[in-house]
Amino acid sequence: MLYVHKDHQGRGVATALLAALEARAREAGLTRLTTNASRIAKPFFLRRGFTLLASQRVERRGVEIENFRMEKALDA
Ligand SMILES: CC(C)(COP(=O)(O)OP(=O)(O)OC[C@H]1O[C@@H](n2cnc3c(N)ncnc32)[C@H](O)[C@@H]1OP(=O)(O)O)[C@@H](O)C(=O)NCCC(=O)NCCS
């Protein structure tokens, strides 16, 4: 999950969080990260090296929404 308060978006907060997460994951020896990204977040993840695996429909509190299964290899 990755959410930044609307008043603080576009300042690099999510970029910094993702960079810290990636560094921890590499330290732990993990080889890939996965996410179920919203339509809004998909371009953010694409620009940071994630690839799109599939779009999927999920239900949240009775509302069907589309999200995107994505992954980033860490061993490259
Ligand atoms: C998607 C989301 C997490 C991104 O968070 P964010 O902190 O705004 O992201 P960043 O600021 O790191 O990067 C977003 C854009 O801000 C701009 N930006 C980054 N750092 C910047 C800086 N220092 N100065 C000015 N602009 C900057 C960039 O244009 C960047 O776009 P890019 O992807 O083309 O590089 C946020 O928009 C969000 O919470 N959205 C709603 C909830 C949601 O859909 N979450 C995803 C669930 S999977």
The ligand as a Tripos MOL2 file, in Angstrom:
@<TRIPOS>MOLECULE
LIG
   48    50     1     0     0
SMALL
NO_CHARGES

@<TRIPOS>ATOM
      1 C1          0.5940    7.5600   -6.1930 C.3       1 LIG1
      2 C2          1.1130    8.3340   -4.9790 C.3       1 LIG1
      3 C3          1.4250    7.3480   -3.8460 C.3       1 LIG1
      4 C4          2.3860    9.0960   -5.3600 C.3       1 LIG1
      5 O1          2.8790    9.8010   -4.2110 O.3       1 LIG1
      6 P1          3.7710   11.1320   -4.3290 P.3       1 LIG1
      7 O2          4.4620   11.3560   -3.0220 O.co2     1 LIG1
      8 O3          2.9280   12.2330   -4.8370 O.co2     1 LIG1
      9 O4          4.8450   10.7120   -5.4390 O.3       1 LIG1
     10 P2          6.1800   11.4880   -5.8260 P.3       1 LIG1
     11 O5          6.0670   12.9180   -5.3860 O.co2     1 LIG1
     12 O6          7.3400   10.7140   -5.3040 O.co2     1 LIG1
     13 O7          6.1740   11.3600   -7.3900 O.3       1 LIG1
     14 C5          5.0150   11.7640   -8.1380 C.3       1 LIG1
     15 C6          5.3620   12.8900   -9.0930 C.3       1 LIG1
     16 O8          5.6980   14.0300   -8.3530 O.3       1 LIG1
     17 C7          6.7360   14.7670   -9.0410 C.3       1 LIG1
     18 N1          7.8500   15.0070   -8.1020 N.ar      1 LIG1
     19 C8          8.5860   14.0920   -7.4270 C.ar      1 LIG1
     20 N2          9.5030   14.7220   -6.6630 N.ar      1 LIG1
     21 C9          9.3170   16.0520   -6.8440 C.ar      1 LIG1
     22 C10         9.9400   17.2010   -6.3100 C.ar      1 LIG1
     23 N3         10.9400   17.1070   -5.4240 N.pl3     1 LIG1
     24 N4          9.4690   18.4050   -6.7140 N.ar      1 LIG1
     25 C11         8.4450   18.5060   -7.6000 C.ar      1 LIG1
     26 N5          7.8340   17.4400   -8.1340 N.ar      1 LIG1
     27 C12         8.2630   16.2370   -7.7630 C.ar      1 LIG1
     28 C13         7.1780   13.9840  -10.1930 C.3       1 LIG1
     29 O9          6.6480   14.5720  -11.3390 O.3       1 LIG1
     30 C14         6.5670   12.6220   -9.9650 C.3       1 LIG1
     31 O10         6.1520   12.1490  -11.2010 O.3       1 LIG1
     32 P3          6.9740   11.0150  -11.9920 P.3       1 LIG1
     33 O11         6.3300    9.7220  -11.5940 O.co2     1 LIG1
     34 O12         6.7780   11.3980  -13.4000 O.co2     1 LIG1
     35 O13         8.4240   11.0590  -11.5670 O.co2     1 LIG1
     36 C15         0.0700    9.3900   -4.5230 C.3       1 LIG1
     37 O14        -0.2930   10.1710   -5.6400 O.3       1 LIG1
     38 C16        -1.1780    8.8150   -3.8960 C.2       1 LIG1
     39 O15        -1.2000    8.5480   -2.6900 O.2       1 LIG1
     40 N6         -2.2450    8.6580   -4.6870 N.am      1 LIG1
     41 C17        -3.5620    8.3070   -4.2090 C.3       1 LIG1
     42 C18        -3.6360    6.9510   -3.5780 C.3       1 LIG1
     43 C19        -3.2980    5.8090   -4.4710 C.2       1 LIG1
     44 O16        -3.8710    5.6440   -5.5470 O.2       1 LIG1
     45 N7         -2.3380    5.0190   -3.9720 N.am      1 LIG1
     46 C20        -1.8800    3.8620   -4.6640 C.3       1 LIG1
     47 C21        -2.5110    2.5980   -4.1300 C.3       1 LIG1
     48 S1         -1.7220    1.2190   -4.9320 S.3       1 LIG1
@<TRIPOS>BOND
     1     1     2 1
     2     2     3 1
     3     2     4 1
     4     2    36 1
     5     4     5 1
     6     5     6 1
     7     6     7 2
     8     6     8 1
     9     6     9 1
    10     9    10 1
    11    10    11 2
    12    10    12 1
    13    10    13 1
    14    13    14 1
    15    14    15 1
    16    15    16 1
    17    15    30 1
    18    16    17 1
    19    17    18 1
    20    17    28 1
    21    18    19 ar
    22    18    27 ar
    23    19    20 ar
    24    20    21 ar
    25    21    22 ar
    26    21    27 ar
    27    22    23 1
    28    22    24 ar
    29    24    25 ar
    30    25    26 ar
    31    26    27 ar
    32    28    29 1
    33    28    30 1
    34    30    31 1
    35    31    32 1
    36    32    33 2
    37    32    34 1
    38    32    35 1
    39    36    37 1
    40    36    38 1
    41    38    39 2
    42    38    40 1
    43    40    41 1
    44    41    42 1
    45    42    43 1
    46    43    44 2
    47    43    45 1
    48    45    46 1
    49    46    47 1
    50    47    48 1
@<TRIPOS>SUBSTRUCTURE
     1 LIG1         1 GROUP 0 **** ****
